[in-house]
Structure formats: structure tokens, C-alpha cells
Amino acid sequence: MPPRILIVSDDPFLGSLYVEKFEAVGCAVELVRDAVLDRRTIEGFGPHGALGAVAAPLGAREMVHAIRSAVGTATVPIAVLTDGDGGGTDQFGTASVLRKAAATPTEVVAAVRRSIAGVAREV
């Protein structure tokens, strides 16, 4: 069974880019635009890991909280892709906070895959 990766992105281009990148390495992918509104989709998909790429820091915190509170996803490793410092998402136990300006898409995919294996680190 391929790893199931949830991507939460309010940017259609960025979301599509990461869907392609994760599918290229053999992952099953579900893309949602809003973790709060798409909670049933998240629960039905049952991700092994998640990448959150939302613009606003407040949105990032809400996204992490929404994923953590969905049924069956409380311990799913979550990587946050951000323009800044992650908006305090590390307090929710995110696996990594990646900066858009510093991490290539290949590095982001690798970080999420490492987090699934339990070897997460900040890029």
C-alpha cells in the first residue's frame, strides 16, 4: 500500500504542484483547500502524513488543529510549508516547518516522507 499524503493548500498552483511531486514518488494523495471544511474527506482518506501550505499564520495554526482533531489523525506527522516561521504551529507537534524560500519541492517531499518514517527535521 502506498503512503497516503494529505495536502492542505489554499493556493491551487502550489497544491497541484505537490500532488504531482508526491504522486511521482508513488504516494497516494488527497488535496483539500480547507482542513476545517474538508474534515470528512480527511477522515475518509486516513493519511499517513500531511503537508500544509497555507498563506496566513493563523490559517496554518487552524489547519494543524483541524487535522489533529479529525478522527484517526491525531498522531499523523504534519509538515508546514510557510513564508515565515510557521506561526507557532510547532507547539502542536508538527514534524517540520519548511520555508518556501529555502526548501525546494524535492526537499519538501523528502521531509514529509522522512516524517512518516519518524526521522523528521527542519529544512
N, C-alpha and C positions, 0 to 999 in steps of 0.2 A: 504494500500500500504506500503510495507516495505521501510525503509530508503535506499536510493541509495548512496553507498560509492565508490568513485573513489580512487584507489590505484595507485600511480605512483612509480615504483621501477625499478632501473636498475640492481637489484640483483634478479635473478629468484627464488632462495630459499626463500628469505625474502618476495618477492611478493606473492608467493604461500602460505607461512605460514599465512600471513594476510588475504588472500582470504578465507582460511579455518576458521580463527578465526571470521571474520565478518559474514560469512555465518552461522556459528554455533549459532550466536545470532539473526538470522533472517533477516540479511541485504541482499539486492541485491548488487552485487559487480562487478565492471569493473576494470580490471588490465591493465595498459598500461606501456610500458617501457620508453617512452619519451613523455612528455607533449606537446612539441613543434610539434613533428612529428605526434602525435596522436590527434591533436586538434579536428578533425571532430568526432572522437569516443567520446571524452569528451563532445562535444556539443550535440551529439545524445543521450548520456546516461543521461544527465541532473542530475548530482549528487546533493545530499543534503549536503554532506560533503566529504572531501578528506584527504587522508594520503599520504604524500610524503616521500619516503625513498630512497634518492639518496646519493651516496657516497661523491661527491665533493661539497664544499660550493657554488662554482659558479653554479654548476648544480642545487642546491637547490633554489637559487635565480631565475634562469631561469625557473625552474619548477613552482614556485609560480606565477611568472609573466605570464607564459603561461596559467595557469589555470584561473587567474584573467581576462585575456584578451579574453578568449573564450566566445562566445555568451551565455548568460544566466548564467554565473558562477562568475560574478564579486563580489558577496557577499557570496559565498559558504565558510563556515568555513574550513580552511586548517590547519592540524596538520603536523608538520615536524619532522620526526624521523632522528636523526643525531648522529654522533660520537662526535661532538663538540658543538658549541654554536648556530648552525642554520645558520651561515654565513650571518647574517644580515637580515634573512627572516622576522624577527619581524617588520621591517619597512614597510612591505607590509600588515600588519594587520593579520598575521597568528593567529589562535586561540590558538595554543600552540606549543612549541618547546620541544620535548621529547628526552632525551638522551638514546641511545641504551643500554648503560651500566647500566643505572639506572631504566629503565622502563621495566616491563615485558610485554609480548604481551597482557595479560589481561588488564593491566593498560593502554596500548596504545589504545586498543579498547574502553575502558571506557572513555578515554579523548576525542576521536573522537565523541563518542555518546553524551557526555556532550556538546561538542561544537555545535552540531546540536540543542541541547535543549537551547543553549545560556548560558551555565554555564561552559565556558572553563576556564582552569587554567593550569599552567605549572606543569609538573611532574618531 
